[in-house]
Amino acid sequence: MMARDHDGLPLVIMAAVPILAMQIGVRFVHFQAERKRSVRRFRRELISAGMSREQAARLAQAYHDAGSVRKMLRGARFSGW
């Protein structure tokens, strides 16, 4: 009797996967766009505070790299997560 209660579960999961994938994709694109705007804003602020363009570019690149999802996932993989 228990197996009958869950007969439709694989179908429900299969129906939800494309929606979930689309939501994750949209959120990722929004994250990337906000990250780009933030890096640009950070660089501008450093320059306006008197930092050289070269130093500001290096710091802005480090700030950009800190938000890299790929690097975060790679770090999580190697940390045993």
C-alpha positions in Angstrom: 0.0 0.0 0.0 2.9 2.4 0.7 4.3 2.1 -2.8 1.0 3.3 -4.2 1.2 6.5 -2.1 4.4 7.5 -3.9 3.7 6.4 -7.5 3.4 10.0 -8.7 6.4 11.3 -6.9 8.9 10.8 -9.7 6.6 12.6 -12.1 6.2 15.5 -9.6 10.0 15.8 -9.2 10.5 15.6 -13.0 8.0 18.4 -13.5 9.7 20.6 -10.9 13.3 20.3 -12.2 12.9 22.5 -15.3 11.2 25.2 -13.2 13.9 25.0 -10.5 16.7 25.1 -13.2 15.1 28.2 -14.8 14.8 30.0 -11.4 18.5 29.2 -10.6 19.6 30.4 -14.0 17.7 33.7 -13.7 19.0 34.3 -10.2 22.6 33.5 -11.4 22.3 36.1 -14.2 21.0 38.7 -11.7 23.9 37.8 -9.4 26.4 38.2 -12.2 25.0 41.6 -13.3 25.0 42.9 -9.7 28.5 41.7 -9.2 29.7 43.5 -12.3 28.0 46.7 -11.2 29.5 46.4 -7.7 33.0 45.9 -9.0 32.7 48.9 -11.3 31.4 51.0 -8.4 34.2 49.8 -6.1 36.8 50.7 -8.7 35.3 54.2 -9.2 35.3 54.8 -5.5 38.9 53.8 -5.0 40.0 56.1 -7.8 37.8 59.0 -6.5 39.5 58.5 -3.1 42.9 59.1 -4.7 44.1 55.6 -5.4 46.0 55.2 -8.7 44.1 53.5 -11.6 46.5 50.6 -11.6 46.1 49.9 -7.9 42.4 50.3 -8.1 42.2 47.9 -11.0 44.2 45.3 -9.1 42.0 45.6 -6.0 38.8 45.6 -8.1 40.0 42.5 -9.9 40.6 40.8 -6.5 37.1 42.0 -5.4 35.6 40.5 -8.6 37.5 37.2 -8.1 36.2 36.9 -4.5 32.6 36.7 -5.8 33.4 34.1 -8.4 30.9 31.2 -8.1 33.3 28.9 -9.9 36.1 29.6 -7.5 33.7 29.3 -4.5 32.6 25.9 -5.8 36.2 24.8 -6.5 37.2 25.8 -3.0 34.2 24.0 -1.5 35.2 20.8 -3.4 38.8 20.9 -2.2 37.8 21.7 1.4 35.9 18.4 1.7 32.5 20.1 1.6 
